[in-house]
Every structure is written in C-alpha cells, then in structure tokens.
Amino acid sequence: MKIMLVEDDELVRATLVDSLEDAGLHVAEFSDPEKALSPETADPPDVVITDVDLGSRLNGFDVAAAVHDRWPSVHVLLISGLPADHTGQRLDPRDRFLQKPLSSRRLLRTIDELGRRLKANCSPTMTHLGRCGVSHQAGR
C-alpha cells in the first residue's frame, strides 16, 4: 500500500515513517504540503496521512480537500495533538482523525480500515488501472 505522509515536524515524521515502513508500507514523505500536492506528485497514494497544523499557509484540511479534488478515491487520515472537536474544521466522511500521540497499532489499524474502504469502493475502471491492488493488511 502506498502512503503519502505530510508532517512538518521532522522527529514525528521520521517516527511515523519508521513505523509505516516496518509494517511493509511504501511511504512518500513530505514536510511541505505544497510539495506534496505539486503536479510532479502524479502517482496517487492509497492513503494520505497529514498533520492538521503544518506550520504553513495550508493546513491538513486544505491538504485533504486538495487530495479529494485530485484523487477522489483516496482517503485521508488527519492527525493532531488537539482533539478533533478543537480543530474548528469538519471532517469529510471519507476521512478519519486520530489524536497524537499515536500508537503504531492504532495507526496501522486505521490505515488498514482506510485501505479496505478503498478496495470496497473500486470500480472496474480503477481495478483495470491498478488502483485497487491494496494488498497489505496493516497490523497483521
């Protein structure tokens, strides 16, 4: 499964990358949300994980909206040190929210759930294009 990780905190990003790669996931990591969303990032991920507060003009909800505009089938996992009801934003029904600190087990279970949703929502065209090949069962 391909993961796009957008996290501005270098230590948090490195810890998440280690956990995700140890679970056998392929991770493209970005500290800058604009680079993550640039046209050069043409290959869609299966799941996007983004911090809410990115220390940028874009926040995690902006990233999620841009991801959904560009890749409508991709689910987003938003993470924050604040509870979801303190972000001041409404979560898209396709997405999930986890509060930091994150346990690897909970993170991988949530990614697995989002991957199953992706697979369940695949059309024949997406299957033909190879977008439904979610094969990794995180946490197993």
Secondary structure, DSSP 8 states (H G I E B T S, - for coil): -EEEEE-S-HHHHHHHHHHHHHTT-EEEEES-HHHHTSTT--S--SEEEEES--SSSS-HHHHHHHHHHH-TT-EEEEEESS-GGGS-S---TT-EEEESS--HHHHHHHHHHHHHHHHHT--HHHHHTTTT-----TT-
